[in-house]
């Protein structure tokens, strides 16, 4: 199922029924797209819970559309998922409360019961240990970027550096952090 | 996993931090939905962001303060408790029960200085703190570090020596000393 292309996967899901969905195909769809949606969500929301909510809502909507045959070009499933993400984000603020209520219902009804853990895990508390292992300049650049939501030029201005220097420090710090997190997870990633 | 378009990690990091122009960012938005390598990397950046935010919110470790980051930390709970020391000076200090962060301002002439090392020792050999490669803005008149209030409240009465080595762009070093008298019963009245 993991090797199946998007068109074939969409066809399998379309072939299921409301009372007998193709659980394996739907699970494969969720596996394939959840991380992509999460990445998009974090890039635009910079909010962990918001990104996970986006994953749930977009997967639910797209699965419903696939089952109903509303995806007219299954070969362009990636574009359909992308478009759904943009639509949901655009409407997010205006319909936030209604969406929360509707989301809970949709998730209950739409997602396959055997779904894997689609959500990214909670922020890892071991990250603090890895952060503590960075030198101060590296840690400060990451904190200003992630917590302070500042760009490289803004960080450069605050620290009296050049934007290019900040980008180099940032990249090295991220690489060190990822390596530290990988080591703590036993190299699973 | 490899990106078929060979998009670099530097580019993805810039994308994540909103540093690309709209056309390039839109293109990468769409690219994420067809590329597991890039989606996974951006998702990991998202997880790191969530972890850094959590570490700061939970006051898990000390932070080098810029003026902008100081304002960020003050937003949730109001002004921070601060202690300032001149070179050769000694100041009493302590953390009150409701102090989330306690800021130590080490005043110094930072003109021409690019980095600092800050080392703490004490009369009871309790502290083992060294801050290496502390970024320094030569326009500032102090090196400021925020410590979790909980960290200070856990300390007994201590006579603390702080050694700061300031490094200039040409490699020259200058050493300054500061002192603190920490009281476990809290800050001076």
Contacts between the chains, C-beta under 8 A, distances in Angstrom:
chain1	res1	chain2	res2	distance
A	33	B	33	7.5
A	35	B	36	7.4
A	35	B	39	5.5
A	35	B	40	6.1
A	35	B	43	5.0
A	36	B	32	5.4
A	36	B	33	5.2
A	36	B	36	7.4
A	36	B	39	4.1
A	36	B	43	7.9
A	38	B	43	5.1
A	38	B	46	6.5
A	39	B	32	5.4
A	39	B	38	7.8
A	39	B	39	4.5
A	39	B	40	7.5
A	39	B	41	8.0
A	39	B	42	3.8
A	39	B	43	4.1
A	39	B	46	6.3
A	40	B	29	6.4
A	40	B	32	5.5
A	40	B	33	7.4
A	40	B	39	7.9
A	40	B	42	7.8
A	41	B	46	7.6
A	42	B	16	7.8
A	42	B	42	7.1
A	42	B	43	6.8
A	42	B	45	7.1
A	42	B	46	2.8
A	42	B	47	7.9
A	42	B	49	6.6
A	42	B	50	7.6
A	43	B	15	7.0
A	43	B	16	5.5
A	43	B	29	7.5
A	43	B	32	7.9
A	43	B	42	6.1
A	43	B	46	7.2
A	46	B	49	6.3
A	48	B	46	7.3
A	48	B	47	8.0
A	48	B	49	7.8
A	48	B	50	3.8
A	48	B	53	7.7
A	51	B	46	6.3
A	78	B	33	4.3
A	78	B	34	4.8
A	79	B	30	7.6
A	79	B	33	7.3
A	81	B	33	5.7
A	82	B	29	7.1
A	82	B	30	5.6
A	82	B	32	7.9
A	82	B	33	4.4
A	85	B	33	7.9
A	86	B	29	7.9
A	120	B	43	6.6
A	120	B	46	7.4
A	120	B	47	5.9
A	121	B	47	7.8
A	123	B	47	6.8
A	123	B	50	4.1
A	123	B	51	4.2
A	123	B	53	7.5
A	123	B	54	4.4
A	124	B	47	7.3
A	124	B	51	5.7
A	125	B	54	7.6
A	127	B	48	7.0
A	127	B	51	3.4
A	127	B	52	7.1
A	127	B	54	7.6
A	127	B	55	6.2
A	128	B	51	7.6
A	128	B	54	7.9
A	128	B	55	4.4
A	128	B	58	7.6
A	128	B	60	3.9
A	128	B	61	6.0
A	131	B	51	7.8
A	131	B	52	6.8
A	131	B	55	5.7
A	131	B	60	7.6
A	131	B	61	6.1
A	132	B	60	8.0
A	132	B	61	5.0
A	135	B	132	5.0
A	135	B	133	4.0
A	136	B	64	5.1
A	136	B	131	5.1
A	136	B	132	6.4
A	136	B	133	5.4
A	136	B	134	4.4
A	136	B	135	6.6
A	137	B	115	7.1
A	137	B	133	4.6
A	137	B	134	7.1
A	137	B	135	4.5
A	138	B	133	7.6
A	139	B	63	7.7
A	139	B	64	7.5
A	140	B	63	7.4
A	140	B	64	4.6
A	140	B	66	7.5
A	140	B	135	5.4
A	141	B	135	7.8
A	142	B	48	7.8
A	142	B	52	6.0
A	143	B	52	6.2
A	143	B	56	6.4
A	143	B	63	6.1
A	143	B	69	6.9
A	144	B	66	7.0
A	144	B	68	7.6
A	144	B	69	6.4
A	145	B	17	6.0
A	146	B	48	6.9
A	146	B	49	4.3
A	146	B	52	4.1
A	146	B	53	6.4
A	147	B	52	5.7
A	147	B	53	5.5
A	147	B	56	4.8
A	147	B	69	7.8
A	147	B	72	6.9
A	148	B	68	6.4
A	148	B	69	5.9
A	148	B	72	5.6
A	150	B	68	7.4
A	151	B	17	5.6
A	151	B	18	6.4
A	151	B	19	5.2
A	152	B	14	7.6
A	152	B	17	7.0
A	152	B	19	6.1
A	153	B	19	7.9
A	158	B	66	4.5
A	158	B	67	7.5
A	158	B	68	5.6
A	158	B	69	7.9
A	158	B	137	7.0
A	159	B	66	6.7
A	159	B	135	4.8
A	159	B	137	5.9
A	160	B	135	7.9
A	160	B	136	7.5
A	160	B	137	4.3
A	160	B	138	5.9
A	160	B	139	6.5
A	161	B	135	7.5
A	167	B	10	6.8
A	167	B	13	7.7
A	167	B	14	7.4
A	170	B	13	6.6
A	171	B	9	7.0
A	171	B	10	5.8
A	171	B	13	6.2
A	174	B	13	6.6
A	174	B	45	7.3
A	174	B	48	6.9
A	177	B	48	6.1
A	178	B	44	6.4
A	178	B	48	7.4
A	181	B	48	7.9
A	189	B	44	7.8
